[in-house]
Amino acid sequence: MSDAAPYSVRDGIAVITLNNPPVNGLGAALRTGIKAGMDKAAADASVKAVVLIGSAKAFSGGADIREFNTPKSFEKPSLPEINEAQDNFPKPMVAAIGGFAMGGGLELALGCHYRVAAPKSQLALPEVKLGILPGSGGTQRLPRVVPMAEAVRMMTTGNPIPAEKGKEYGLVDEIVAGDLLEGAVAYAKTLVAEGKGPRRIRDMKAKLDGDLKAFFAAARAEVAKASKGYPAPLEIVACAEAAATKPFDEGRKFERERFAVLVETVESKALRHMFFAERQTSKIPDVPEDTPVRAIKTAAVIGAGTMGGGIAMSLVNAGIPVTMIEMKQEALDRGLATIKKNYASTVSKGRLKQEEMDKRVALITPSLSMDGVKDADIVIEAVFERMDVKQDIFRKLDALAKPGAILASNTSTLDVNAIADVTRRPQDVIGTHFFSPANVMRLLEVVRGAKTAKDVLATTMKLGKTIKKLPVVSGVCDGFIGNRMIEKYGQQSLFLLDEGCSPAQVDGAAQKWGMAMGPLTMGDMAGLDIGWEIRKRRAQERPNMVYSKIGDRICEQGRYGQKTGKGWYLYEAGNRKPIPDPAVDKIIEDYRKEIGVKPRQISDDEIVERLIYALVNEAAYILEEGIALRASDIDMVYLTGYGFPAYRGGPMFYASSVGLPKVVEAIKGFQKGYKGGEWKLAPLLDRLAKEGKSFTDYDAAKK
């Protein structure tokens, strides 16, 4: 029999074992092996029942992502064909679920007549997270064994339930506390002894009592509210309704039709792009995956402010002890108090146990001496964003840190090479740009200096994953990937104010389009003084720099954003909701008069195009300069660090979905408008548009 699905018989019970590590993805070889095992068991009169089992860690994770978009994914038998064979199978089939059964893996288990599971195994139909729906009968079978409300929740959120909850609902027949295979075989023998034959889910009725119309009207309203911008959840509700109102075969036909529609939507393509893009970020062309890494058992963080405290939390959350260093006791106490307050808030919400909080806090050693870095395997500097301050810190680290320690700077814009060059070990220096709040935000820009050693880069990327971040490699330039792009985005937002928009109109258009928040609200949250400092530095470095000084006028009034209770908006104590402020309207109006601009009406479409295409154009420069390895890496930076809507796939994917010729045409139009000279079309963007290619094509050509 197949190596992918070994077959054996134990006391009249055939055992088909799924063997496609690491997650038993349902690839062509495994599907063929399962079907062959079923055929053999059906033909053997001595076999009375079948057990289908995976490994202790995974029954099956569903479709094999290694075969996505390849001819193998279409090879027969398909999963629906296997499900049909399960329905027609003449002997009882038992799915023995260990670890997890996800997506097609759970659909395979639902095709079996009975299900047993190891304790705490996870069960889910997460297809919605890829913008699609369960396509092999999942929407029809799950509501027949699980109460409809729970089935809809599972499928529209994609979130797993434990096996114990599955037993409560009827999805699992028995929890096997000991050896899973022994338990499953024993269960199958009991079925045979009791004369129980196949029990097909397709023959059951959907688990829904009461008024069908009222239930699905309420479900649609709730799901529509929670899934703005995503078509799949509502299609799942429609399929669940079909399970309750149509015969099984008609429901399956409806499910297949809706699946086919969703697969072609931009939203699904964007989410699938995101799924694969995330897996690409760790691939660095000149750093092999088997590059030896340095051990990171202890860390030191210099600075106990917002960033330093958040970085320390990220490390201790992963069990890495941290020495947190400050120059003054007051700052150190304040930093520790903030960390404890953050953890206490999580405990109060029931998401963390008090003993776990105590354990994490105990891993932090406060220190007022730089000697605290001596034993650290990695030192992360998180002090004020000024080159002279950071260089001074790194000179001290060079003298104090042990040989082989990684010296990392949490800089958001500064030249990592200039920081490394003040040390005698530039090969050990790297940039680690965390995003605020660092204990929450997933993105970590890993900035590779000109002399950064390959093992240092590999170690830092691994550490990023260990502390549950998404590490993305960036080269050295002012602002790296994310902040270099956001500068152009912010520049356009201020030019729009010059021309006639209000802050609320700019932010409203961006949010309506899908951004988590508008550029001006984002500025208020980050602190307007930070951007002001950067603009002043840039103005000195580039005397001919063109920018709107309207942001400076706001800062000159002491309006720095949420932290001062006023910025582009007003903020009430304890409330982050932005309130439009007539005083800001007056500042804007006065500035327009100062520069001689007569305000005009600007559409939301123009606002969005100028903001998003400013990101895309700058990103094309970043890509061509080699600062980013891939266009998909840039997408991941914006999807995980800047509130870009997942259903649009990131700025590069979005531009490609619009069509690069249309993007170029729009930019050429902007060149004729206000401050048109600032729209310098990126040669790569122009070239790809002329060749009829996309950024996805660009990435594919580089592989």
Buried (B, 14 or more C-beta within 10 A) or exposed (E): EBEBBBBEBEEBBBBBBBBBEEBBBBBBBBBBBBBBBBEBBBEEEEBBBBBBBBBEBBBBBBBBBEBEEEEBBEBEBBBBEBBBBBBEBEBBBBBBBBBBBBBBBBBBBBBBBBBBBBEEBBBBBBBBBBBBBBBBBBBBBBBBBBBBBBBBBBBBBBBBBBBBBBBBBBBBBBBBEEEBBEBBBBBBBEBBEEEBEBBBBBEBEBBBEEEBEEBBEEBBEBBEEEBEEBBBBBBBBBBBBBBBBBEBEEBBBBBBEBBEBBBEBBBBBBBBBBBEBBEBBBBBEEBEEEBEBBEBEBBBBBBBBBBBBBBBBBBBBBEBBBBBBBBEEEBBEBBBEBBBEBBBEBBEEEEBEEEEBEEBBEBBEBBEEBEBBBBBBBBBBBBEBEBEEBBEBBEBBBEBBEEEBBBBBBBBBBBBBBBBBBBEBBBBBBBBBBBBBBBEBBBBBBBBBEBBBBBBBBBBBBBBBBBEBBBBBBBBBBBBBBBBBBBBBBBBBBBBBBBBBBBBBBBBBBBEBBBEBBBBBBBBBBBBBBBBBBBEBBBEEEEEEEBBBBBBBBBEEEBBBBBBEBBBBBBEEEEEEBEEBEEBEEBBEEBBEEEEBEBEEBEBEBBBBBBBBBBBBBBBBBBBEEBBBBBBBBBBBBBBBBBBBBBBBBBBBBBBBBEBEEBBEBBEEBBEEBBEEBBEBBEBBBBBBEEEBBBBBBBEEEE
